[in-house]
Structures are given as structure tokens and as C-alpha cells.
Amino acid sequence: MEHDILRRRSAATVKNMGVNSYFQVISAFRAQGDLTENKLTILPVLQNAFGISRERHTAEVKRALYDEQLSGIAASINPSSNTTNWEMEANYTCPTVVHRPPNTKYIQVAEQVLQTT
């Protein structure tokens, strides 16, 4: 029992360390300015190594893109810095999930009431 709890805590700690590391890398890349091809090739490797989902990656890119401090650092290092690649990377849309309405007795009753009025 204790071993199982320790193992789960350890796994959660490792996952948290990976997320924090990815957070720092994205922040450093943003502070450097443009999102270059070299950086774009490194990111999927890091996502795989740290177990970062595509949605989490997009959220981190958006956070870094709109962070005033990181934008200020990037602008001071390279005034002609371009954010186009950051914006393109941040515009990933999550796949939509179709939610079907549940088929319950209440829906059937509501439909009958609508038909009678």
C-alpha cells in the first residue's frame, strides 16, 4: 500500500517536473524572439520526452506569446522580432467533441408537451 502511494507520488512529481521544464523552455524560446525552424524541430522531441499533450503545448505557446515580460525581453533583444510563427503555433484548435443529448424520459415528456401546445 505505502509502496503504491510512493510510486504514484513519484510519478506525479516527475510529470510536474516535465511540465515545469517545458514551461521554462517555451519561456526561454519566447524571450529569444522568433520561433525559428530549429526551435520548431526541438519542441516535438521535448513534448514526447516530457509527455506534453498537443493541447498543453498550445496553451503554453499562447501563454508565452501574450506574456508582456517575455515580449518585452524579445523586443529589447531584437526590435525587428516577428511573432508570426508564434501566432501560427498558438492557433491550434482542439478537435471538437460531439455531445449527443441524452435520451431520457424527461426529454420524451418535454417533446410531448411541446406537441400538445
N, C-alpha and C positions, 0 to 999 in steps of 0.2 A: 504494500500500500504506500509506504513512505517513498519507496524507490520510484513508483509510478508518479507520485506527486513531484518528486525532484526532477524526474525526466521531463514532465510537462512544463515545469517552471524553466528548466534549462532550454527547452525548445522555444518557449516564448521569449526568453532573453536573447537567444540567438536571432530569432526573427526580428525582434526590436532593434538589435544592433545592425542588422542588414538594412532595415528601413531607414534608420538614422544615418547610416553610411551613404545610402543612395540620396537621401535628402542633402547631405553635405556635398556630394559630387555635383548634383544638379545646381546647387547654390554656387559652387565654385565655377562651374561652366558658365552660368549666367553672369557672374561678376566679371568674367573674362571677355564678355561681349557676344559676338556672333556664335550661333550654333553651327559649327563647321561640319563638313563631311566626316572628319576624323572623330569628332565628338559623337556624331550620329552613329558611327560604327561601334563605338565603345559602349554606348548605352544599352543595346540589347544583350551584350555579354554580361553587363552588370545586373540587368533585370533578371537574367537567368540565374546568375550566381547568388543573388540575394532573394530570389523568389518574389519579385515585384510584379504585380499584375499590370496589364495594359492600362486599366482604369486608374490604378495608383500612380503609374508613370505620368499619365496625362494630368492628374491632379497636382503632382509635384512640379511639372513643367509650367502649369498655369500659375501656381503659387510663386515660382521663381520669376516668371515673366512680369507679373504685376507687383512684385516686391520693390518698393521705392528705393530702399537702400541698395539692393543689388543692381537696379537700373542706374542709380547714381554712380556707383563704382564703375560699371561698364562704360558709362558716358564719359567719365573722367579719364579712363584708360584709353579709350578710343572714341573720340567725339563723332566719328562717322559710322559708328556701330549700327548694324542693321538688325532689326528684330523679326524680320520676315520668317526666317526658319523657325524661330521660337514660336511665333504665332501659328504657323502651319502645324507644328508638332503639338501645340496645345488644343487644336481644334478637332481632335479625335472625338467622334461621338460614339457613345456606348451603344451597342446593339439594343434595339427596342425589344421589350418583352411583351407579348400579347397576353393580356389578362382577360380571360373569359368570365362573364358574370356567373356567379354560382346559380345552379338550378335548384331552388328551394321552394317549399310550399308557399312562402310569403310572396315570392315573385309571381307564382301562378295565381294567387289570390289577388294581387295588385293588378294583374292583367285582366282578370275577370271584372274587377271593379271599374277599370278604365273602359271596358267594352260596354258595361251597362249604363254608364253615364254619358 
